[in-house]
Amino acid sequence: MSYSDFTLKRVKEELNVNVIEDRDLFSYIQEIQISDYLLTTLKYNVPLAMAVGTEKIRSELIIANVLLEVRRILDIQPLPAEAGRLCR
């Protein structure tokens, strides 16, 4: 089942998930600046990804670039055997 078929209501009902909305889990995390490269890339890619509208295109044009930015910020160097995964 694709991601777009899920709703919060359905996940809560079918998977018996409790959602806690009154906790500020990430307030202590300091904001960081994204690179000019990611900013430029997203300005170009997001409208295209949203116009095409498929999850595959959104993943390739948006998500992949955000993950690469996270990799750059955290200085994660994947092992050659695991080049397709963002791991140490």
N, C-alpha and C positions, 0 to 999 in steps of 0.2 A: 504494500500500500504506500502510495506516495505521501510525502510530507504535507502537501496541500490538502489531503483528505482528512487530516487530523484537526480536531478542534479541542480547546481546553476542556470543554464540557465532556466531550467523548473520552478523552484521556482520563479524566477524573472518574468517570463512570466505569469504563471498561477495565482500567488498570488499578482502580481503587487508590488513586493518588490524592493526597491531601496537599493543597496549595496554601502556603503560609505567606500572606501578603503584607503583614504589618511589621516585618523586620527589615532593617536597613543593613543588608549583608555586606555591601561593598563601599560604604561611605568612607572607610579608612584608606581605601586604595587611591593613591595619588594619580591624577590625570597625567597623561603623557602626550606629547606632540607626535602626530603621524608625519611621515616623511612627505616632502613635496611630491615625490614620485607617486606615492599612494593617492594623495589628494588629486593629482592630475589624472591618474589612471581611473579613479572612481568617477570623476567629473565626466569623463568620456564614456566609460563603460556602463554606468548605472542606467542612463536613459535607454541605451540600446538593450540592455538586459531586461528592463521592465517592458519595453515595447515588444520584444519577442515573447517574453512571458513564460518560457519553460524553465523548470527547475534546473535542468542541465545547463542552460545558458547562464542563469543566475549564479550557479555554482562556479562555472568557469570564469565568468567575467567579474564577479564580485567576491564571492567567498574565497576562492583560491588566492586572490590578491591580498585579502585581509590576513589570511593565514601566513602568507609569505612575509607580510609586514611584522606579524607577531614573531615569526622565526628570526627576522632581522633584529628586532628589538631585544629578544631574549638571547641572541647569539647562539642559536641552536644549530649545531652542525650534524646533519644526519650521517650515519654510517653508510659506506658505499653499498652494502647489502640491503639497506633499507632506505634508499634514496627517495622512494615514493611516500615515505612517512615522515612526519615531523616529530622526531624523537631524538634523544641523546644517544 
